Amino acid sequence: MIPYSRQNIDKDDIQAVVNVLQSDFLTQGEQVPLFEKALCKIAQVKYSVAVNSATSALHLACLALDVGEGDLVWTSANTFVASANCALYCGAKIDFVDIDLATGNLSMSALAEKLTRASQIPKVVIPVHFAGQSCDMAALADLAKQYGFKIIEDASHALGASYQGQPVGNCQFSDITVFSFHPVKMATTGEGGALLTRSQTLAGRAKLLRSHGITRDSKLMTAAIPPWAYQQQGLGYNYRLTDMQAALGVSQLNRLDQFVEKRNSIALFYDRAFSGKQLLPLERNTGRSSVHLYVIRVEAAIREALFLELRKKGVGVNVHYMPVYWQPFYQELGFQKGLCECAEKYYCEAISLPVFPGLTGEQQQQVVDKVLQAVEKFS
Ligand SMILES: *Cc1c(COP(=O)(O)O)cnc(C)c1O
């Protein structure tokens, strides 16, 4: 089976991890700061805080922005559940914004319309750069200014992407950006995530929360303490990344450009092969996408048959995403189907095709052939 995504690990990656294993520190050594520095360089942003997953990063991002009980957070209906769960971890309420069918991204017009009839304005909006393409951040920042909400970019799909000539993660139009380093994403640490920000205050809060709310930094102490002591200044977590993971991350980031380049070339190959075929590939039109996913849309009536046929033929297709509020947990919270019309239509038609740096030309052609044959068979 050709998977829909797969990590790309080379000898340097392996050696980087082995080096850490043979060193003095497996965690809380020098690799995490090095990884954070590399992320700052890629995103051209001042601060980054690496943690053990993007889910943890989203949680800390919400906490750093003071999301708590009585607050409201909005995110895209078309995303992984973590983009919504983070608000609930903080005791806040969550609601969902509809998407643009053409891009799968949070729709700015749907958001603007929802804001005009909202009885409570969200404290934070979490746009998701679906499939690796940035949302319309300038429009979102305008709305944020008008209504006074904060922005956390869930850029789990979009490491290495750019928007208006700036790298995603540089936070020109947001308070915080979150990346994921899960193996299916653009670059991996096994499990891992990071939050990036221009704000020293937000970065400081996230750093504290990452490690139990504890600091050893003499500059941050609230009172004189003995030389061996540390201070717990808030209720934090253990969301730390290990040095093995960070070293793998540093090594992976050296090849990020190559990875994104390859994903884009595969997307172009698919675009050409499917042009004129009514398969409605996602539009990529707001800068360089990192092409985390390549999604086609087919008639809802044949989607499942097509999915099963492609799996049977060795093409590891997938579906991203069922609207979050269709999940049983969210249904039990009281969300009704019908809330986000476009996200629901999109979900019923979408199929994600394999795209990852190691996908060979032969495999790409195989994917195209199987897709076209299957569409022929069921149309
Ligand atoms: C993968 C993903 C996450 C969660 O990432 P983890 O690192 O696995 O916690 C969050 N949001 C989106 C949109 C994702 O795709």
The ligand as a Gaussian input file, in Angstrom:
#p B3LYP/6-31G(d) Opt

LIG

0 1
 C       -1.592000      16.995000      13.310000
 C       -2.464000      18.116000      13.728000
 C       -2.568000      18.553000      15.053000
 C       -1.975000      17.813000      16.206000
 O       -0.645000      17.579000      16.081000
 P        0.100000      16.622000      17.114000
 O        1.527000      17.057000      16.989000
 O       -0.136000      15.230000      16.654000
 O       -0.451000      16.875000      18.476000
 C       -3.322000      19.681000      15.316000
 N       -3.963000      20.331000      14.348000
 C       -3.923000      19.920000      13.066000
 C       -4.661000      20.701000      12.031000
 C       -3.187000      18.791000      12.723000
 O       -3.181000      18.361000      11.462000

